[in-house]
Amino acid sequence: MNVGIIGCGNISQIYLTAPKRNPALEIVACADVFLERAEAKAREHGIRALTVEGLLADPEIGLVINLTIPAAHATVALQALEAGKHVYTEKPLATTREDAHKILDLAARKGLRVGCAPDTFLGAGLQTCRKLIDEGVIGHPVAATAFMLGHGPEGWHPDPEFFYQPGAGPMFDMGPYYLTALIHLLGPVDRVTGSARISFAERVIGSAPKKGQTIKVNTPTHIAGVLDFAAGPVATLVTSFDVWAAQVPRIEIYGSLGTLSVPDPNTFGGPVKLRLAGEEAWREVPLSFPNHENSRGLGPADMVTAIGSGRPHRASGALAWHVLDLMHAFHDASREGRHVLLSSQCAQPAALPLGLAAGVLDD
Ligand SMILES: NC(=O)c1ccc[n+]([C@@H]2O[C@H](COP(=O)([O-])OP(=O)(O)OC[C@H]3O[C@@H](n4cnc5c(N)ncnc54)[C@H](O)[C@@H]3O)[C@@H](O)[C@H]2O)c1
């Protein structure tokens, strides 16, 4: 199946090199609202540059990878589906629940597939963690903690305003990595609660070209959430742009027989560490799977392979919709002072089988 990319910004480079790592991916064209950006990428990667309309009208393209900014994700995904193409979108699936519904409904009506980033859970680190949990090495999972703590991107990002507007903030920007990893490891979530605050009313940009300009903060920048998983475990997730320094781990899974230390879910590799009841120290577990370098593109490669064989794909629209619903639910719970029951559900994505070569997915 031929693939076209819409959105030729920062993240497009790693996707454009994905066919080298994933034999199932055949990227033939790219497009952007700024045609010159598409032309530059097309020249570099030996593919065709098209207008967005031209790419959507091209009958040879069966799947669109949507790498536009979050505010445009839904519009572009709906355009791709209307044009009869499967679509894989960078995270988040959409910014509102309404738009996510529209995307999934249209895809169902047209018999097309929706996929969504992140695909880091298909990497060596998180697949090794899943194997250890599924094999019962830590017993049955009882709880988890996950922390994404930092002081925001305005010190380095060239255009950081959008991070402090509704639909962004630390939860919508980084939450998808943590929530997708937790659902991959523990299954779907039944209910959440949380508290959110804006700790600093303004941010001062430290990076060129807007150095010294201030940003008015219009969305919570510290969100502390609690999640009850359908299978029983209770997890704590804190995402923050308000913290200068911290020593907490990224993700830990606590089981009846021991603890699993999970690698950064914004990466594909390790380290994976274990410490079982009675053990005096942590030990690093060798990774059992390939794809430990930056392997963005595994998600759409899995989608193309799955479309070919008819099996479900792993980085699915249903999973991304559950993640989006959760991110909104933390904010709703804080505003309304209650637990929020999730109406979205998704199946835990299938674990990868052992023994696949790097970049190759199972039929
Ligand atoms: N940059 C990163 O490190 C990174 C990492 C992981 C995920 N992401 C995600 O990838 C997506 C893109 O991020 P980025 O950093 O590449 O952003 P970017 O702003 O660098 O690039 C986005 C590109 O999309 C184009 N675009 C916007 N609206 C469009 C539309 N309607 N039709 C066609 N083109 C359109 C823009 O012109 C731009 O070239 C975001 O969803 C982001 O969350 C980014």
The ligand as a Gaussian input file, in Angstrom:
#p B3LYP/6-31G(d) Opt

LIG

0 1
 N        8.381000      17.731000      17.092000
 C        8.438000      16.686000      17.870000
 O        9.467000      16.375000      18.500000
 C        7.246000      15.761000      18.004000
 C        7.428000      14.568000      18.649000
 C        6.385000      13.705000      18.717000
 C        5.181000      14.042000      18.190000
 N        4.974000      15.223000      17.584000
 C        3.659000      15.529000      17.043000
 O        3.760000      15.622000      15.626000
 C        2.845000      16.602000      15.135000
 C        3.602000      17.621000      14.334000
 O        4.577000      18.203000      15.156000
 P        5.800000      19.026000      14.536000
 O        6.695000      19.300000      15.662000
 O        6.300000      18.341000      13.317000
 O        5.032000      20.362000      14.125000
 P        5.501000      21.469000      13.047000
 O        4.754000      22.696000      13.383000
 O        6.981000      21.493000      12.951000
 O        4.964000      20.857000      11.645000
 C        3.618000      20.757000      11.304000
 C        3.504000      20.932000       9.800000
 O        2.129000      20.738000       9.426000
 C        1.772000      21.730000       8.460000
 N        0.314000      21.908000       8.533000
 C       -0.396000      22.463000       9.539000
 N       -1.719000      22.413000       9.257000
 C       -1.824000      21.803000       8.056000
 C       -2.922000      21.452000       7.233000
 N       -4.176000      21.719000       7.601000
 N       -2.673000      20.814000       6.064000
 C       -1.406000      20.546000       5.667000
 N       -0.315000      20.851000       6.427000
 C       -0.524000      21.473000       7.597000
 C        2.567000      22.953000       8.850000
 O        2.710000      23.836000       7.769000
 C        3.885000      22.322000       9.307000
 O        4.811000      22.227000       8.246000
 C        2.142000      17.166000      16.366000
 O        0.919000      16.500000      16.539000
 C        3.065000      16.824000      17.520000
 O        2.338000      16.644000      18.720000
 C        6.001000      16.083000      17.459000

